[in-house]
Amino acid sequence: MAVIGLSRNKDTLESVKVAVELAGGLGIKKGSTVLIRPNANTADPPPGSTNPEILKGAIREARKCSPEKIIVAEKSMTTLDTEMVLRKLGLWQAAESEGIDEILTFDHMKRYHMKPDGAYSWPDGFYVPEFLDSVDYVIALPVIKTHWTATFTMGLKSQISITADRDRRQLPHGRHMDELFGNMIAESNLVYKPDFYISDATKCFVAGGPDLGTLREPGIVLASSDVVANDAVGLALLKTLGTVPKIQEHSVWAQPQIRRAIELGLGISGREEVTLKNSGVEETEGILANLA
């Protein structure tokens, strides 16, 4: 069973706090090294990237668990300097203002090759930062939005940020490649999958994306420890807002990313395993209906 916390508050920091509490809390062990990964693929403002207030809220919630160290790190798209992107977005400054221990980028980290069992859609495997071996707990901060080639980008796709530039060139950025792209996204979660997701739906793209698109502003924060439930509920939310036919006209469980993630055992396997707990989110019944 997966619990999704949904919260809407004028104060985004409060939304993060309440959503995490509704989802059952982070459960970080005292003395852990915690990594928080915002979405900073490009320097486009939210929802092109994570709202800095979401990052601040995540840091505050993690600190309540008395970790030994909190690190913020991310990798922007190929050709971009991640530190410059984080600074332009205000995410670097947000992390500094919360007094975290370290801000890193995956740009030039030493990596090693992995070919996880089940990652058959990655014939050449992929390379991950050695740094991840030193982390005890990972929080991802994806944005709920559509994506022009992957259909949507949420918790599962946020994992692509740990891969190297050479790996991203394997991704099928073209039309009519939904199945392969979805499988590759899901399979990237076979290693170093985040422990918790605080998903940013304060602003969403319901068409286009991931950097530019048709904007809606639900003002909602989602929280869960289950990536399949996170993405399924995120898709259901997009359907309540009115989104692209590839999402609107199909079951959330039929999406290639979701279907492959379920096959791999990365999270729950269906609607009956989702429990929604909400604060200030009147659309909950509609979201539940769209989870059918």
SULGIKA-V658120 format. One record per residue. N is the residue number from 0. RES is the residue in three letters. SS is DSSP state (hx for helix, st for strand, lp for the rest). PSI is psi in whole degrees, -180 to 180 (* if undefined). D_CENTER is the distance of its C-alpha to the mean C-alpha in Angstrom with 2 decimals. Layout:
n: [N/N]
res: [RES/RES]
ss: [SS/SS]
psi: [PSI/PSI]
d_center: [D_CENTER/D_CENTER]
This chain:
n: [0/1/2/3/4/5/6/7/8/9/10/11/12/13/14/15/16/17/18/19/20/21/22/23/24/25/26/27/28/29/30/31/32/33/34/35/36/37/38/39/40/41/42/43/44/45/46/47/48/49/50/51/52/53/54/55/56/57/58/59/60/61/62/63/64/65/66/67/68/69/70/71/72/73/74/75/76/77/78/79/80/81/82/83/84/85/86/87/88/89/90/91/92/93/94/95/96/97/98/99/100/101/102/103/104/105/106/107/108/109/110/111/112/113/114/115/116/117/118/119/120/121/122/123/124/125/126/127/128/129/130/131/132/133/134/135/136/137/138/139/140/141/142/143/144/145/146/147/148/149/150/151/152/153/154/155/156/157/158/159/160/161/162/163/164/165/166/167/168/169/170/171/172/173/174/175/176/177/178/179/180/181/182/183/184/185/186/187/188/189/190/191/192/193/194/195/196/197/198/199/200/201/202/203/204/205/206/207/208/209/210/211/212/213/214/215/216/217/218/219/220/221/222/223/224/225/226/227/228/229/230/231/232/233/234/235/236/237/238/239/240/241/242/243/244/245/246/247/248/249/250/251/252/253/254/255/256/257/258/259/260/261/262/263/264/265/266/267/268/269/270/271/272/273/274/275/276/277/278/279/280/281/282/283/284/285/286/287/288/289/290/291]
res: [MET/ALA/VAL/ILE/GLY/LEU/SER/ARG/ASN/LYS/ASP/THR/LEU/GLU/SER/VAL/LYS/VAL/ALA/VAL/GLU/LEU/ALA/GLY/GLY/LEU/GLY/ILE/LYS/LYS/GLY/SER/THR/VAL/LEU/ILE/ARG/PRO/ASN/ALA/ASN/THR/ALA/ASP/PRO/PRO/PRO/GLY/SER/THR/ASN/PRO/GLU/ILE/LEU/LYS/GLY/ALA/ILE/ARG/GLU/ALA/ARG/LYS/CYS/SER/PRO/GLU/LYS/ILE/ILE/VAL/ALA/GLU/LYS/SER/MET/THR/THR/LEU/ASP/THR/GLU/MET/VAL/LEU/ARG/LYS/LEU/GLY/LEU/TRP/GLN/ALA/ALA/GLU/SER/GLU/GLY/ILE/ASP/GLU/ILE/LEU/THR/PHE/ASP/HIS/MET/LYS/ARG/TYR/HIS/MET/LYS/PRO/ASP/GLY/ALA/TYR/SER/TRP/PRO/ASP/GLY/PHE/TYR/VAL/PRO/GLU/PHE/LEU/ASP/SER/VAL/ASP/TYR/VAL/ILE/ALA/LEU/PRO/VAL/ILE/LYS/THR/HIS/TRP/THR/ALA/THR/PHE/THR/MET/GLY/LEU/LYS/SER/GLN/ILE/SER/ILE/THR/ALA/ASP/ARG/ASP/ARG/ARG/GLN/LEU/PRO/HIS/GLY/ARG/HIS/MET/ASP/GLU/LEU/PHE/GLY/ASN/MET/ILE/ALA/GLU/SER/ASN/LEU/VAL/TYR/LYS/PRO/ASP/PHE/TYR/ILE/SER/ASP/ALA/THR/LYS/CYS/PHE/VAL/ALA/GLY/GLY/PRO/ASP/LEU/GLY/THR/LEU/ARG/GLU/PRO/GLY/ILE/VAL/LEU/ALA/SER/SER/ASP/VAL/VAL/ALA/ASN/ASP/ALA/VAL/GLY/LEU/ALA/LEU/LEU/LYS/THR/LEU/GLY/THR/VAL/PRO/LYS/ILE/GLN/GLU/HIS/SER/VAL/TRP/ALA/GLN/PRO/GLN/ILE/ARG/ARG/ALA/ILE/GLU/LEU/GLY/LEU/GLY/ILE/SER/GLY/ARG/GLU/GLU/VAL/THR/LEU/LYS/ASN/SER/GLY/VAL/GLU/GLU/THR/GLU/GLY/ILE/LEU/ALA/ASN/LEU/ALA]
ss: [lp/st/st/st/st/st/st/st/lp/lp/lp/hx/hx/hx/hx/hx/hx/hx/hx/hx/hx/hx/lp/lp/lp/lp/lp/lp/lp/lp/lp/lp/st/st/st/st/st/st/lp/lp/lp/lp/lp/lp/lp/lp/lp/lp/lp/lp/lp/hx/hx/hx/hx/hx/hx/hx/hx/hx/hx/hx/hx/lp/lp/lp/lp/lp/st/st/st/st/st/st/lp/lp/lp/lp/lp/lp/lp/hx/hx/hx/hx/hx/hx/hx/hx/lp/hx/hx/hx/hx/hx/hx/hx/lp/lp/lp/lp/st/st/st/st/lp/lp/lp/lp/lp/st/st/st/st/lp/lp/lp/lp/lp/lp/lp/lp/lp/lp/lp/st/st/st/st/hx/hx/hx/hx/hx/lp/lp/st/st/st/st/st/lp/st/lp/st/st/st/lp/lp/lp/st/st/st/lp/hx/hx/hx/hx/hx/hx/hx/hx/lp/lp/hx/hx/hx/hx/lp/lp/lp/lp/lp/lp/lp/lp/lp/hx/hx/hx/hx/hx/hx/hx/hx/hx/hx/hx/hx/hx/lp/lp/lp/lp/lp/st/st/st/st/st/st/lp/lp/st/st/st/st/st/lp/lp/lp/lp/st/st/st/st/lp/lp/lp/st/st/st/st/st/lp/lp/hx/hx/hx/hx/hx/hx/hx/hx/hx/hx/hx/hx/hx/hx/hx/lp/lp/lp/hx/hx/hx/hx/lp/lp/lp/hx/hx/hx/lp/hx/hx/hx/hx/hx/hx/hx/hx/lp/lp/lp/lp/lp/lp/lp/hx/hx/hx/st/st/st/st/st/st/lp/lp/lp/lp/hx/hx/hx/hx/hx/hx/lp/lp/lp]
psi: [135/132/128/125/128/128/139/122/148/-29/110/-35/-39/-37/-43/-49/-50/-42/-44/-43/-43/-32/-3/4/165/-38/30/134/140/137/6/159/120/131/130/126/102/168/113/51/-38/174/21/137/165/137/17/-18/175/136/126/-29/-31/-43/-45/-45/-41/-41/-44/-39/-39/-40/-29/-22/4/53/162/-37/140/127/138/129/154/169/121/176/162/138/-14/145/115/-39/-42/-40/-48/-39/-42/-36/-13/4/-38/-48/-37/-44/-43/-40/-24/1/35/167/-35/142/126/167/154/4/-49/22/151/136/163/158/140/143/80/148/131/-10/56/-17/-7/79/-28/7/-162/166/133/152/133/-29/-33/-22/-23/1/137/-28/135/132/124/145/66/163/140/111/165/166/133/-28/-32/1/-52/157/118/-133/-46/-47/-21/-22/-21/-21/-17/-10/161/165/-41/-32/-40/-22/-14/-19/136/77/79/167/155/29/25/-45/-51/-46/-46/-41/-43/-41/-50/-44/-24/-16/5/-13/139/33/134/153/-22/149/126/101/134/106/30/-39/143/153/129/-4/153/-141/162/-12/-37/147/-168/121/138/156/77/-26/31/147/132/146/137/157/-1/117/-35/-45/-42/-50/-36/-44/-38/-42/-41/-37/-45/-37/-33/-26/-19/109/-165/151/-36/-24/-49/-37/8/153/143/-29/-11/-9/134/-40/-46/-47/-45/-37/-39/-43/-35/-5/31/-10/-156/168/-1/177/-38/-12/7/130/125/132/128/157/111/13/96/-18/6/-42/-40/-40/-46/-43/-36/-4/-4/*]
d_center: [19.67/16.23/16.26/13.86/14.77/15.06/16.72/18.36/20.54/22.08/20.98/17.20/17.75/19.46/16.76/14.33/17.28/18.26/14.97/14.61/18.30/18.21/15.68/18.19/17.18/15.37/18.31/18.31/21.75/24.06/24.52/21.20/19.48/15.97/13.37/10.78/8.42/7.89/7.23/10.90/11.66/14.75/16.82/16.51/16.21/13.76/12.35/12.62/10.64/9.45/12.56/14.45/15.46/12.05/12.25/15.83/15.22/12.86/15.62/18.26/16.92/16.60/20.08/21.59/21.24/23.52/21.65/23.75/21.38/18.13/16.73/14.25/13.52/11.80/13.24/13.89/15.23/18.60/21.53/19.79/20.45/17.25/19.33/20.89/17.64/16.36/19.86/20.21/17.13/18.46/15.55/18.07/20.60/18.42/17.82/21.55/22.62/21.09/23.09/20.54/22.16/20.69/18.55/18.10/16.94/16.66/19.08/22.25/21.47/23.56/21.90/23.13/23.00/21.44/22.16/20.69/22.74/21.42/19.82/22.67/20.82/20.63/24.42/24.30/21.49/19.26/19.55/17.47/18.36/21.01/19.66/17.00/20.05/20.86/17.72/18.03/14.75/11.16/8.75/5.18/4.93/2.83/6.12/7.87/10.31/12.60/13.16/16.80/16.92/13.92/14.50/10.94/7.58/4.53/3.06/6.30/6.69/4.52/7.38/9.90/9.97/12.10/14.56/17.69/19.02/21.47/18.89/17.09/20.58/20.63/17.95/20.00/19.41/22.05/23.03/23.70/21.47/18.89/19.79/19.66/16.47/14.72/16.42/15.51/11.75/12.22/14.77/12.86/11.32/14.96/15.04/13.31/10.55/8.83/11.07/9.19/6.18/7.34/6.05/8.37/10.91/13.76/14.17/13.09/14.52/16.29/17.91/17.62/14.57/12.55/14.94/17.65/18.25/19.63/18.48/18.26/17.81/17.07/16.65/14.43/11.88/10.35/10.26/10.61/11.17/10.99/8.20/10.85/11.82/8.52/8.38/12.16/12.48/10.25/12.63/15.51/14.90/15.03/18.20/19.73/19.35/20.86/18.93/19.79/22.14/19.93/17.75/20.51/23.14/21.48/20.29/16.57/17.73/19.39/16.41/16.62/13.04/13.52/17.13/16.74/14.13/16.77/19.51/18.01/17.73/14.06/14.12/16.39/18.69/19.39/19.91/22.47/20.04/17.91/19.17/18.15/19.33/19.44/21.02/22.20/20.31/23.23/21.31/20.50/23.32/22.20/18.67/20.45/22.81/20.17/18.83/22.27]
